[in-house]
Amino acid sequence: MVSYWISNFIWDLLLYMILSILIMLVFLAYGRDSASFFVADSRSFWCVFCLTFGYGVSALPFAYLFSRFFDKPSNTQISIVLIFFITGFVAFNSFIIMDTLENTKDIARKLRPLFRLWPAFNVGEGFLQVVYTYWRNQTRENRDRNPFEWKICGQSLFRLYILSIPYFLLLLLLECSNDGGSGGFFGMYLRRIRVLIERSILKLHDKEDTVKGDGDSIADLEENTSSPEDLDVMNEREKIYQNREAMKKSSPVLLFNLRKIYPRSSLLVSCFRRIICFFSRKENVSFGPKRALKGVSLSISQGETFGLLGINGAGKTTTMSILTGDIMPTSGEIYVAGFDMTGNTTNEVNLARKSIGFCPQIDPLLDLSKYVLYNVVSPYQTVN
C-alpha cells in the first residue's frame, strides 16, 4: 500500500515536472512583452518555476485525499476540479476583496490561516507577491528585492512544499485504517479504533445485535436470522460451529458468523440525528446503517470449486472484498489458507494474499499496462 502511493506520487510528480517546464517555456516564448512579471530576471523566473512545481508537490497528495471519497473516475475528476476551484480561485479572490474593504478586513485576516492550508491559495498568493515585487522594483528606488525573501514568496514556497508531508501522511493513515493488511502494529491499532467508532455509530442506530462477539451459540444465530433458512445452510453453520478450530487449518476458505454493516455516517452526524429523532419521534431509515451481510457461515474444501450466487445487493461484492482483505467485517471470523483475514492480527492478511488470485469486476489495467503486457511480455512468453 505504501509502495503503491509512493510510486504513484513519483510518477505523477515526474509528469508534473514536464508540465512545469512547458509552462516556463511558454513564458519565455512570450518574453518581456506579455510575461514580464514572471521572466523579468533570472530570480523571478526561478521563483515562478519553484511556485509552479511546488504547487504540484502539495496538490497531488491533496487530490489523493479527496479521491478516496469517490468511486467513479468521472465524478472524482469533476469534484476535485471543483474543490481546487473553490480553494484556489474563489478563496483567493474572496480574501483579496475582503482584505480591501475596511468592514471585512479583520475577517480576511482571521480566515487567512485556514486558506493557507490549501495549495491553490498558496500558489495564488505567491504569484501575486511576484507581481508586487516586480512593480516595486520598477517604481521605487530600491530595485533589488529578491522574490525568494521570506516576506515575499518564501512563506508561500515553504508552505507549498512542507504541506505535502502532512497530506501524504494523512493519506497513508486513512489507508492503514481501511486496508486489512497494511501498517503493521500501527495499522492494526488504527483499524481497532475505526471498529470502535463504527460500533458506536451502530449502537446509536440501535444495531447492537449486529456487533456481538464471535462466541454466539447456534440458538442465538438462528434467532438473529429473520428469514427462514434452508436445511443445508443450517447444517453448514452447525458443522462449522462444532469443528471450526480444526477447519481453520484444513479448509482453504472458512467463514463463520460473518457480518458487515456500513454505518453510512460519522459519529458526530449520528449523534445529531439521534437527538433529532428523539424529539421528532421519527426515524429516517434511508440514512441509517446498511446491512450487507448477516451471519454468513461456509467452508470451502481443498480442490472444491465454489460459486457465490445471489441477486443484486445480496452481499457478493462485500464478501469478496472481505475475503481479499480490502474491507474489514463488523464481526465474525474469516480464514484464508489458515490466516486470519479480519485485520485484527499484524501480518496474516499479507500472508494470506500470497495464496489469493483475484480477478476484479472491472479492468484494473491502464492502457500503458495493457500495451506492455500484450505487446512486450506476451511474445517473450510465446517464445519461451
N, C-alpha and C positions, 0 to 999 in steps of 0.2 A: 504494500500500500504506500509506504513512504517512498520507495524507489519509483513507483508509478508517478506520483505527483512531482517528485524532483526532476525526473526525466522529462515529463510533460512541460514543466516550467522552463527548463533549459531549452527545449526545442522551441517553445513559443517565444522565449526571450531572443533566441537567435533570429527568428523571423522578424521580430520587432526591431532588432538591431538593423537589419537590412532596410526596413521601412523608415527608421530614423535617418539613416544615411541618405535615402532617396529624398526625404523631406528637406534635408540640408542642401542637397544638390539643387533642388528646386529654388530654394532661397538664393543660392549662388547664381543660378541661371537668370533670375530676375535682377540680381545685382543691387546696387545702391539706389536705383530709381524707385523700386516698389518694395524692397525688403531692407531698407536701410537700417531699420530698428534692430534687425537680427544679424546683419553682417557688416555693421559699421566698422568693426575692428575684429581682431582675432579673439579677444577676450569675450566680446559679445557673441561671436559665432560659437565658441566652445561652451559658453554658458547656456545658449539656446539648445545646443545639442545635448548637454547634460540634463536639462529640463525635459526635453522630449524623450530621451531614453529612460530617465528616472520615472517618468510617468508610466511607462510600460512595466518597469520593475515593480511598482506598487499596485498598478491597475490590474495586472494579471492575477495575482492571488486574491485581490479584492473581487474580481469577477468569478474566480473559482468558488469563493464562499457562497455567493448568491446563486450560482448554478446548481447547488445542491438542493435547492427548493423547487426545482422544476424537473419534469420527466421528459417532455418533448423538446427536441432541439429548436424547433421554430419558436415555441413560446419562450424558451430560455434566451434566445438571441434578441427577440423583441423586448423582453423585460429588462435584460441587462443594459441594452442601449438606452432604454427609458430611465433606468436607475442612474446611469452615468450622465445623462442629460440633466436630470434633476439635481444631482450632487455636483455637477460642474457648471453648466451654463446658467441654470435657474438660481442656484445657490450663490454663485459668484456675482451675478448681476443684481440679485436681491441685496447682497451685502454692500455693493457699491452704492446702490440707491439709498439704502437706509443709513449708510455712513455719511452720505452727503447732506441729508436732512437733519436739522437740529433736533427734531422731536424723536427721531428713531436712532440717533447716533449711539446712545447707550445700549439699546437693544442689539445693534450690529456688533458692538464690541463684545457683548456677552455671548453672542452666537458664534463669533469667530473661532474660539477653541473647538467647538463642535464641527464647524465647517472644515477646519484644518485636518480633521481625521479622514477626509475624502481626497483621493488622488487627483480627481479632476479639478477640485477647488485649488489645490496647491499648485498645480501647473499653471492654472489661470492667473493666480496671484504672482507667480514667478515671472510669467511673460509680461504682466503689467509693470512689474518693477524694472524689467529690462527696458521697456519703452520709457519709463520715467527717467531712468539713468541716462538714456541716450539724449533726451531733451535737456536734462540738467547739464550734461556735458557740452551741449551746443549753446545754451543760453547763459550759463553762469561762468564766472571767472575760473572756478575750479573745474577743469575739464578732464580730470584724470581719475574719475570714480571707477573703481573696479566692480563689475556686476557680481563677482563672486563674494563680495563682502557679506558678512553675516546679516547686516541690517537691510541689505538689498535683496539678493537671491539666495544667500547662504542658508537662511531658515527654510525656504521652500525646497531647496535641494536636499537638505538634511532630512526633512520630513518625507519627501518622496522615496528616498532610499531606505530610511530606517523603518518606515511603516510597513514595508514588505515583510519584515520579520514577524511582527505580531499577527499580521494577516495570515501568513503561511503557517505559523504555529497554531492559530485558531482552527485553520483548515484541518491540520493533522489531528488536533484534539477532537474535533467533531467526527472525523473518520474513525479514530480509535474507539470512540464511544458507540459507533454503529457496527463496524466490521468485527465479526466474532473472532477473527484470527490475528488481529493486529495490536501492536502496542505493548506486548509483554505484560508484566505485572501492572504497569501504568494503565494500559488499555483495559485490563481486566477490572480494575477498580473503577475506572470510568464507566464501564458497562454496568457494573453493580449500582453505581449511583443513578445511572439512567433508568435502570429497572425499578429502583425505589421511587423515582419521580413518576414513572408510568403507573406504578401500582397505587401511588397516592391519587393520581388522576382518576383511576378506575374506581377507587373507593368513594371518591366524590360523586361518581355516577352510579353508585350502588351496584358495583360489579365485583364485590368482594368474593363471590363464589368462583370467579374466574382465576383468582390468584392463590388458590390453595396450594399446599405443598405437594410433593410427589408421593406422599405416603397415603393417598386416598385409598380406601377399600373398594372392592368391586361393587358393593352395595351403594357406596357414595357415587361412584362413577355412573352407575345405571340410573341413579336418582337424578343426577345432573343432566341427563340426556332427555331433551324434551320430546323428540320424535321417536317412534318405535324403531328398533334396530333389527337387522337380520340376525338369524341364529349364528351364521358363520362369523359375523362381526363380533358378537358377544363371546363366541368360543375363542376367537383370536386374541381378544383382550384378556380373557381369563388365563389363556395359556401363557401369555407374556407376563402377566401379573405373578403367576406361580413360578416361572422359570427365568425371569429377566436377568438375574445375576449371571446365570450360565450362558444365556443367549447374548449377553453383551460381547462375548468373545467369539461365539460360534456363528452369529448372524452378521453378515456384512452390513446390513442396514437394520436398525432397531429403533422404533418409535413407541413410546409409552405415555399415554395421557397427555398428548401434545396439544397445547392451547396457545392461541395467538389472538390478541385483541389490540387493535390500533386505537390509541386514546383520541386522536383527531384534534386535540387542542392542548395548549400548555397548561401548567399547573395554575398560573395566575388567572387565565381565562376560565378554567374550570371552576375555580373558587367564585369568580364573579357571576358565572352562570348559575351556580348553586344558590347564591344569595337571591338572584332574580327569580329563580324558580320557586324558592321558598315563599317569597312574598306574593307571587302571582298564582301560586298553586298549580302551575302548569309545567310540563316537561317537554322540551323540544327535542325529540329523539333524533332529528336529522343531523344535529351537531354533536351527538353523543358518541361514545365508543363504538367501533365496528368490530364485530366478532368474525374472525376469519376461520379459525379452527377451534373445535371443541372436543377434547378428549380423544384425539386420533391415536390409535394403537395398531401397529403392524410390525411384522418381521419378514425380511426377505432372506431366503436361504441361499447358500452357496450355489452358484450356477443357475439360479432361478431368474427368468425374465418376467418382470413385474410391470404392469400397465396401470397408471394412475389416471382414472377417467372421472369425469364429473361435468356438470353444467357450469355455465359462466357464474363466477362468484362462489363456487364451491370450496375454494381454497387450494387449488392445484399449484398456482404460482407461489403462494405463500409457503406451501410445503416444500417445494423445490428450493426456494430461497433459504429456508431454514436448513435444509439438507446440505447446501453448499456453504453455510456459514455466513451468508450475506446479511441476514437479519437474525435477531435473537427471538426465541419463543417467550411468551409470557410465563408459561410454566410447562413442566413435563420433562421427559428425558428423551434424548436422541443420540444415537451412537452410529458412527460410520467407520467400518474397519476396526471396531473396538475403541475408537476415540470419541471423547465427549464433544458434541457439536453445539452445546448451549452457549459457549463463550465464557463459562464460569471458571474454566481452567486456563493455564498460562499459554501452552503451546499446542494443545491437542487438536485444535481446529486446523492449524497449519499442517500438522502431521496427517490428518485425515484427508486434506485436499490433495496430498500426493497420490492418493488412491482413487481420486474422483476425476472422471472425464465428463465434461458438461457442454452440451450444445444449446446455446440460448435461443429464445424465441425469435429474436431479431438478429440480423447480420452484424456481428461486432467488429468486423474488419473495416478499416478505412480503405479508400481507393488505392493509396500507395501500398498498403499492406497486401491487398489483393494482387497488385501488379507484381510485387516481389515474390509472392507465394506461387502464383500460377505461371509466371514467365521466367523466373530465375531459379526457384527451388525445384519446381516440378520436372524440368528437363534433366537436371542432375540426378533426381531420384529415378527417372526412367533409365538413364544410362547405367546407374549403379545396379 
